[in-house]
Amino acid sequence: MPRDRDPFLEAARRELDPKMRSSTFVVTVNPAGPIDPKIAIETGYAVLLDKPIILVVAPGLTVNAGLRRIAREVVELTSPLDSMGGQAQLQAALERLGRRLDPDGMPGWPPDDHDGAA
């Protein structure tokens, strides 16, 4: 099957591309276990479109060096994301990132405080 007719790629062009282009930033979850192709493609889109990435890491997981380098914020959860504590940690990261975006929603470059701390 030719690459331009692959159903997975067609779905990405039709659905993912417009969503990624219209977003101000991307929140992604550090996967436990095998790499999720959807997360991998979304992360690649975010990098290629220069979208700030907030990486959410579940308690007990480690972040590889490559993901840490590309993330504007790394939120290393101390409680599950669906808990009040996890939601508060994510909200704090969103607020920090919001303060660093210019009025058009684009990050200043180079980042002035890219320390990956959350």
C-alpha positions in Angstrom: 0.0 0.0 0.0 1.4 3.4 -0.9 2.3 5.6 2.1 0.0 8.4 1.0 -3.0 5.9 1.1 -2.2 4.4 4.5 -5.4 4.8 6.6 -3.4 5.6 9.8 -1.5 8.4 7.9 -4.7 9.7 6.3 -6.4 9.9 9.7 -3.4 11.8 11.1 -3.6 14.3 8.1 -7.4 14.7 8.4 -7.8 14.8 12.2 -4.5 15.3 14.0 -2.9 17.9 11.8 -5.6 20.6 12.2 -5.9 20.0 16.0 -2.1 20.3 16.5 -1.8 23.4 14.4 -4.6 25.1 16.3 -3.3 24.2 19.7 -1.2 26.6 21.8 0.5 23.8 23.7 0.4 20.0 24.0 -0.1 17.9 27.2 1.3 14.4 26.9 1.5 11.6 29.3 4.8 9.7 29.7 3.7 6.1 28.7 4.4 3.2 31.0 5.3 0.1 29.0 5.3 -0.1 25.2 5.4 3.1 23.2 2.0 4.3 22.1 2.1 5.2 18.4 -0.5 7.9 18.9 1.5 9.6 21.6 4.7 9.3 19.5 3.0 11.0 16.5 1.5 13.7 18.6 4.9 14.4 20.2 6.5 14.5 16.8 3.9 17.0 15.6 4.4 19.2 18.6 8.2 19.3 18.1 7.9 20.0 14.3 5.3 22.8 15.0 7.4 24.2 17.9 4.5 23.7 20.3 5.3 23.8 24.0 5.0 20.4 25.6 3.9 19.7 29.1 5.0 16.1 30.0 2.9 14.4 32.7 4.7 11.6 34.5 2.8 9.1 36.7 4.2 8.4 40.2 7.1 6.0 40.1 7.9 6.4 36.4 11.1 7.9 35.1 11.5 10.2 32.2 14.1 9.5 29.5 16.5 12.2 28.7 15.1 12.9 25.2 11.6 13.6 26.5 12.9 15.8 29.3 14.9 17.9 26.7 11.9 18.7 24.6 9.4 19.3 27.4 8.8 22.9 28.5 7.3 21.5 31.7 7.8 18.1 33.3 5.1 17.4 35.9 6.3 14.5 38.0 3.1 13.6 39.8 3.1 12.7 43.4 -0.4 11.4 43.2 -2.6 10.1 40.3 -3.6 12.6 37.6 -7.3 12.0 38.3 -6.8 13.0 42.0 -7.1 16.5 43.4 -3.4 16.6 44.0 -2.5 15.4 40.5 -4.9 18.0 39.0 -3.4 20.7 41.1 0.1 19.8 39.9 -1.0 19.9 36.3 -2.8 23.2 36.8 0.3 24.8 38.3 2.3 23.7 35.2 -0.3 25.2 32.9 -0.2 28.5 34.8 3.7 28.6 34.7 3.6 27.9 30.9 0.9 30.5 30.4 3.0 33.2 32.0 5.8 32.4 29.5 3.7 32.6 26.4 3.6 35.8 24.4 0.2 37.4 23.6 -0.2 35.3 20.4 0.3 32.1 22.4 3.7 31.4 21.1 6.6 30.6 23.4 9.6 32.9 23.5 12.7 31.3 22.1 15.1 30.4 23.4 13.2 29.5 26.6 14.5 31.6 29.4 13.8 29.2 32.3 13.7 25.7 30.7 14.6 23.8 33.8 12.0 21.0 33.5 11.0 21.5 37.1 7.4 21.1 38.2 
